Amino acid sequence: MKIIVAKHMGFCGGVRRAVDIAQKTAATAGGPVQTWGPLIHNPQVVRGLGEAGVAVAERREDVSGTAFVVSAYGVERAVLDQARAKGMAIVDATCPVVIRAHAVTEKLAAEGYQVIAIGDHGHPEMVTLKELLGDRVTIVHTREEAARVNITGKVGVVSQTTQSQENFRQIVGDLALRVRELKVLNTLCPAITIRQEETDEMLPKIDALLVVGGHGSSNTTRLAEMGRARGVPTYHIETAAEIAPAWLEGIGTLGVVSGASTPTWIIEEVMLRLQDLGGS
């Protein structure tokens, strides 16, 4: 079995930055360190950070300690206020790409555009954007949701940084036929986009696709959705232990890609497991 591995694997810059910040904070804070929800969407990394002293708070009343690390996706204002009220030092690990996306979206709203953000409902990046802009932004995930939006004037469109290019393209195309003035700002993360492009180029060359990354990771899930949409047998795993030998039976060429929050050590374990199963 031949294995084709994507060029861009492992942490993206924003994830690496957030993990480094959290690790350094744990080493220097001199007391308990917390994040609100997972720092990044990879359970194995979050577990390792917990062992290093970075705990995860999931209820507001549990927020306490010496330092509070803002996740790579941002955090709600109420949670930050809670941390400050408890006397915690705030350490911002928000991805610079997310910060920029929120800033340009706020500018769109200030210019009088009816803002539509293409993203996942409930994703921290969209939750914090909605908190920032309130009724000035409408979040949609599908073309059907976008079609139901009542257009009242000029429209500005942005995207969650980890959305798929295809979903963004389709919704923008639909909106372009409905409005007189449309301003589109491409807020897709370049590190995510290039992984999608590599996956798209790989799909015609392979018999099956293995996607490595957190099951709760939006950008990793997008890669798996791409494979399934093209009819390629696709398997989304977090660790090498999840690989079933039966998946590889009769496979001539296997493609391997990873999400932007997948650490190198997990990818290395996956590759060793594939070699044990006859990959080369």
C-alpha positions in Angstrom: 0.0 0.0 0.0 1.4 3.4 -1.1 0.9 6.3 1.4 0.7 9.9 0.2 1.2 12.4 3.1 0.1 16.0 2.8 2.9 18.6 2.9 1.2 20.6 5.7 0.8 18.5 8.8 0.8 19.1 12.5 0.2 22.4 14.4 -0.5 25.6 12.5 1.2 28.7 13.8 -1.8 29.9 15.9 -2.1 26.6 17.6 1.6 26.3 18.3 1.6 29.8 19.8 -1.4 29.0 22.1 0.2 25.8 23.4 3.5 27.5 23.9 1.8 30.3 25.8 -0.1 27.9 28.0 3.0 25.8 28.8 5.0 28.9 29.7 2.2 30.2 31.9 2.0 27.0 33.8 5.7 27.0 34.4 5.9 30.6 35.6 2.5 31.5 37.1 3.3 30.2 40.6 -0.2 28.9 41.1 -3.2 27.2 39.3 -3.7 28.0 35.6 -7.0 27.6 33.8 -8.6 27.8 30.4 -12.3 28.2 29.6 -13.1 25.0 27.7 -10.2 23.4 25.8 -7.3 25.6 24.7 -7.4 23.9 21.3 -9.6 21.2 19.9 -7.4 18.2 20.4 -8.1 16.1 23.5 -4.6 14.5 23.7 -2.9 17.9 23.8 -5.4 19.3 26.3 -4.8 16.2 28.5 -1.0 16.8 28.3 -1.5 20.5 29.2 -3.6 19.3 32.2 -0.7 17.2 33.4 1.5 20.2 33.0 -0.8 22.3 35.2 -3.3 23.9 32.8 -6.8 22.9 34.0 -10.0 23.3 32.0 -13.0 25.1 33.6 -16.4 24.3 32.1 -18.6 26.1 34.6 -18.3 29.8 35.3 -18.4 29.2 39.0 -15.3 27.0 38.7 -13.1 29.8 37.2 -10.4 30.5 39.8 -6.7 30.3 40.2 -3.6 32.4 39.5 -3.7 32.8 35.8 -6.4 32.5 33.1 -5.3 31.6 29.5 -7.6 32.7 26.8 -8.1 29.9 24.2 -6.9 30.1 20.6 -10.6 30.9 19.6 -11.2 33.7 22.1 -13.5 33.7 25.1 -16.7 35.4 26.2 -16.5 38.7 28.0 -18.5 37.3 31.0 -15.9 34.6 31.6 -13.1 37.1 31.4 -14.9 39.3 33.9 -15.3 36.4 36.2 -11.5 35.6 36.0 -10.6 39.2 36.7 -13.0 39.4 39.6 -11.2 36.4 41.1 -7.9 38.2 40.7 -6.5 36.0 38.0 -3.9 37.3 35.5 -5.3 37.2 32.0 -2.9 35.7 29.4 -4.3 36.1 25.8 -3.5 33.1 23.5 -6.2 34.0 20.9 -5.0 33.2 17.4 -3.9 36.4 15.6 -5.9 35.3 12.6 -9.1 35.2 14.7 -8.3 38.6 16.2 -7.9 40.1 12.7 -11.2 38.4 11.5 -13.1 39.9 14.4 -11.6 43.3 13.8 -12.4 43.5 10.1 -15.9 42.2 10.8 -16.5 45.0 13.4 -15.3 47.5 10.8 -17.8 46.2 8.3 -20.6 46.6 10.9 -19.4 50.1 11.7 -19.6 51.0 8.0 -23.3 50.1 8.0 -23.2 46.7 6.4 -25.6 44.0 7.4 -23.1 41.4 8.4 -23.5 37.7 7.6 -20.8 35.4 9.1 -20.5 31.9 7.7 -19.7 29.6 10.6 -20.6 26.9 13.0 -23.3 27.7 15.6 -21.8 27.3 19.0 -18.1 27.5 17.9 -16.2 29.7 20.3 -15.1 32.0 17.5 -18.6 32.6 16.4 -19.9 32.9 20.0 -17.4 35.7 20.7 -18.2 37.4 17.4 -21.9 37.4 18.2 -21.1 38.8 21.6 -19.0 41.6 20.0 -21.6 42.6 17.4 -25.0 41.4 18.7 -27.8 42.0 16.3 -25.4 43.5 13.7 -24.2 40.1 12.7 -26.2 37.0 11.6 -24.4 33.6 11.7 -25.3 31.0 9.1 -23.9 27.6 8.5 -25.7 26.4 5.3 -27.0 27.8 2.1 -30.5 27.1 3.3 -29.9 29.2 6.4 -28.4 32.0 4.3 -31.5 31.9 2.0 -33.7 32.6 5.0 -31.9 35.8 6.1 -34.0 38.9 5.5 -31.8 41.3 3.5 -32.4 44.9 4.5 -29.6 46.8 2.7 -26.0 46.4 1.7 -24.4 43.2 2.9 -21.0 42.3 4.2 -19.9 38.7 4.4 -17.1 37.1 6.5 -16.3 33.6 7.5 -15.3 31.6 10.6 -11.5 31.1 10.0 -11.9 27.3 9.9 -14.8 27.1 7.4 -14.5 25.2 4.2 -13.7 27.2 1.1 -16.5 25.5 -0.8 -19.2 26.4 1.7 -17.9 30.0 1.8 -17.9 30.1 -2.1 -21.4 28.8 -2.4 -23.1 31.0 0.1 -21.3 34.1 -1.2 -22.5 33.2 -4.7 -26.1 32.8 -3.5 -26.0 36.2 -1.7 -24.5 37.9 -4.8 -27.7 37.3 -6.7 -29.9 38.8 -3.9 -28.3 42.1 -3.1 -27.3 45.3 -4.9 -24.2 45.9 -2.8 -22.1 43.0 -1.5 -18.7 43.3 0.3 -16.9 40.0 0.9 -13.9 39.8 3.2 -12.0 36.5 3.0 -11.3 35.8 6.7 -10.5 32.1 6.1 -7.3 31.1 7.8 -4.5 30.6 5.2 -3.1 27.6 7.2 -6.5 26.0 7.1 -7.2 26.8 3.4 -3.9 25.3 2.2 -4.8 22.0 4.0 -8.1 21.9 2.2 -6.4 22.7 -1.1 -3.9 19.9 -0.6 -6.7 17.5 0.3 -8.6 18.4 -2.8 -5.6 17.8 -5.0 -4.9 14.5 -3.3 -8.4 13.0 -3.5 -8.3 11.9 -7.2 -5.0 10.1 -6.6 -6.1 7.9 -3.7 -8.3 5.0 -2.8 -9.0 6.0 0.8 -8.3 9.0 3.0 -7.1 9.0 6.6 -7.8 12.3 8.5 -5.9 12.7 11.8 -7.1 15.1 14.4 -9.6 15.8 17.2 -13.2 14.6 16.5 -14.3 18.0 17.9 -12.0 20.0 15.6 -13.9 22.0 13.1 -11.0 22.3 10.6 -10.2 18.6 10.8 -13.9 17.7 10.3 -13.9 19.8 7.1 -11.1 17.6 5.6 -13.1 14.5 6.4 -16.2 16.0 4.9 -14.3 16.7 1.7 -13.3 13.1 1.3 -16.8 11.8 1.9 -18.3 14.4 -0.5 -16.1 13.0 -3.3 -17.1 9.4 -2.5 -13.6 8.4 -1.2 -13.7 6.1 1.8 -12.7 8.4 4.6 -11.7 7.7 8.2 -11.3 10.4 10.8 -9.2 9.3 13.7 -7.6 11.0 16.8 -4.9 8.4 17.5 -3.2 5.4 15.9 -5.1 3.0 18.1 -8.3 3.8 16.2 -7.0 2.5 12.9 -8.8 -0.7 11.9 -6.7 -3.1 9.6 -9.9 -3.9 7.7 -10.0 -0.3 6.4 -6.8 -0.9 4.5 -7.7 -4.2 2.8 -7.5 -3.8 -1.0 -6.3 -0.2 -0.8 -3.6 0.6 -3.3 -3.0 4.2 -2.3 -3.9 5.9 1.0 -3.9 9.6 1.6 -3.0 11.0 5.0 -3.9 14.6 6.1 -4.1 16.2 9.5 -6.0 19.1 11.2 -4.2 22.2 12.3 -4.4 21.2 16.0 -2.9 17.7 15.6 0.5 17.4 17.3 3.5 15.9 15.4 3.9 13.0 17.9 0.4 11.7 17.1 1.1 11.9 13.4 4.3 10.0 13.9 2.5 7.2 15.8 -0.1 7.0 13.0 2.6 6.6 10.4 4.4 3.9 12.4 1.1 2.0 12.7 0.4 2.3 9.0 3.9 1.0 8.2 3.2 -2.0 10.5 0.1 -2.6 8.5 2.0 -2.7 5.2 2.2 1.0 4.2 5.2 2.4 2.5 
